[in-house]
């Protein structure tokens, strides 16, 4: 009996180590802390407490999402319920289970709805990051946990918005990791968050009487505190204008995990 138990331990421990190594390789640990969000809520202005969590180092790729829809065919574009995705869902793929030249394997998956992104993360025992988690991680540069007061850092992020959205997306992981080891939080794609639909802030008057204006970043005015971080505010404007079934050509996602 003892010999059998010893054999089981010899087998199980390396497997557990491999699983942990795989998880550590795909996710970066983000130590918790308090920071001031760009959102205009009173609590956010006073400081938001973000517990320790883990965040995927790079956005989910076409190849990774393809593996997901192959395992869960109800999320294929030809089978998904219209409640969960609009007609443009994964429209850049050559077929329901074929990527093609417009969706290279190492490029971030886009044209994906919130519902599909959340389902992907849940299939891995993970979830979408909250806005506070995303903003907290995205405030870091290569050496600092919070670089938002640096004009050069803000200018570097804003330069991305000058690029045409019609340009082909580069592969994930090209940017230098930030201080946590996370890449591509800026400069590649917009990213879904778990609470995307609740990001509307008090005094949001982007519509100016025209509901279509809410579909465009920067339309109208946003009642928020830190207008110096305009690039981050644009993400809030983008996400708050979308419904869970919506998709766009430059909206992807990555997953997060809560600390044990």
TAURHU-V772224 format. One record per helix or strand. SS is the DSSP state (H for helix, E for strand). FROM is the first residue (numbers start at 1). TO is the last residue. If there is no record, write none. Layout:
ss->SS from->FROM to->TO
ss->SS from->FROM to->TO
This chain:
ss->H from->2 to->26
ss->E from->27 to->30
ss->E from->33 to->35
ss->H from->42 to->46
ss->E from->48 to->50
ss->E from->53 to->56
ss->E from->61 to->61
ss->H from->62 to->71
ss->H from->73 to->75
ss->E from->95 to->95
ss->E from->98 to->98
ss->E from->107 to->108
ss->H from->114 to->123
ss->E from->127 to->128
ss->H from->131 to->138
ss->H from->151 to->162
ss->E from->171 to->171
ss->E from->190 to->191
ss->H from->196 to->198
ss->H from->211 to->215
ss->H from->227 to->240
ss->E from->251 to->252
ss->E from->255 to->258
